[in-house]
């Protein structure tokens, strides 16, 4: 969502964000247009100052809650290596076109993204925040009256996993799902597998048939022997129902926006393994700004998985994160309650649409 504002300020006619060799020997330098935003550019709570660039490995000054932003936290499609990157130009053009729309509808809520939303409204005041949609949906008619779901899937949902979750104590199960696009190497899959197994905790692990690049999913028999009484592995599930199940205590996720909001809505803390696009930025805000997550190194090791899962489920830091997750859940519920910001925006959106149609 805040990327709309970022791209609206990036123009090849001025000073595009780019990486180039620096004569002093640094790895590279990024430039970004800085005019019209009080001498800096806002990416959620992050301000890239009047200098207009930052060196690779350098920290970027944040806003009131932002702290520092590493370049690894910036969306992957912005870290281009040529001034003529086609995808970068396309996304920038589309974002600027979007900001010229009569209005913009966003799946978020005011408390979560307030600073970015304020920045967007400086360019286009007609912003409708109507999220989290899974919570707003509780006000909609049930499926027998026509409303089915805001979700979609290419795989068949395994509803039996919900029955399996029923047998576990509250906040005792690790839920693992990398989303519908993320892929990994066979080595990383095995590191995840043994990290979960060595934690000795029950887990529900969603492994799509295509999750390993160019290979089928294959794990050794001794792994299945180790987890036979406490591991449930399947190809897909109804995620919002899993996250809202009382036995789920933590979500190991790729940090896609839908998964992020669903976890916020359910008050489930996250262990973050971002893959690409804006997921790195989502992970950074989950861990540093909203304080409801811990991040795994991209080159994942089984020891790190075991350590973070155990800390999140049993440690003092995990308890703090769990409490903060419940606070954000309550904020999301208030936003979608009758009279809340997202609820009111949704009704205003409907009225405005009908008014324009008349």
Secondary structure as GFF3:
##gff-version 3
##sequence-region A 1 358
A	DSSP	alpha_helix	3	8	.	.	.	ID=ss1
A	DSSP	beta_strand	19	20	.	.	.	ID=ss2
A	DSSP	beta_strand	29	31	.	.	.	ID=ss3
A	DSSP	beta_strand	41	43	.	.	.	ID=ss4
A	DSSP	beta_strand	46	48	.	.	.	ID=ss5
A	DSSP	beta_strand	53	55	.	.	.	ID=ss6
A	DSSP	beta_strand	60	61	.	.	.	ID=ss7
A	DSSP	beta_strand	68	69	.	.	.	ID=ss8
A	DSSP	three_ten_helix	71	73	.	.	.	ID=ss9
A	DSSP	three_ten_helix	76	78	.	.	.	ID=ss10
A	DSSP	alpha_helix	86	99	.	.	.	ID=ss11
A	DSSP	beta_strand	104	106	.	.	.	ID=ss12
A	DSSP	alpha_helix	110	123	.	.	.	ID=ss13
A	DSSP	beta_strand	127	129	.	.	.	ID=ss14
A	DSSP	alpha_helix	133	136	.	.	.	ID=ss15
A	DSSP	three_ten_helix	137	139	.	.	.	ID=ss16
A	DSSP	three_ten_helix	143	145	.	.	.	ID=ss17
A	DSSP	alpha_helix	160	165	.	.	.	ID=ss18
A	DSSP	beta_strand	173	177	.	.	.	ID=ss19
A	DSSP	alpha_helix	186	198	.	.	.	ID=ss20
A	DSSP	beta_strand	203	206	.	.	.	ID=ss21
A	DSSP	alpha_helix	221	227	.	.	.	ID=ss22
A	DSSP	beta_strand	231	234	.	.	.	ID=ss23
A	DSSP	alpha_helix	239	243	.	.	.	ID=ss24
A	DSSP	beta_strand	248	253	.	.	.	ID=ss25
A	DSSP	alpha_helix	257	266	.	.	.	ID=ss26
A	DSSP	beta_strand	269	272	.	.	.	ID=ss27
A	DSSP	alpha_helix	279	284	.	.	.	ID=ss28
A	DSSP	pi_helix	285	289	.	.	.	ID=ss29
A	DSSP	beta_strand	293	295	.	.	.	ID=ss30
A	DSSP	alpha_helix	302	314	.	.	.	ID=ss31
A	DSSP	alpha_helix	316	336	.	.	.	ID=ss32
A	DSSP	alpha_helix	341	357	.	.	.	ID=ss33
###
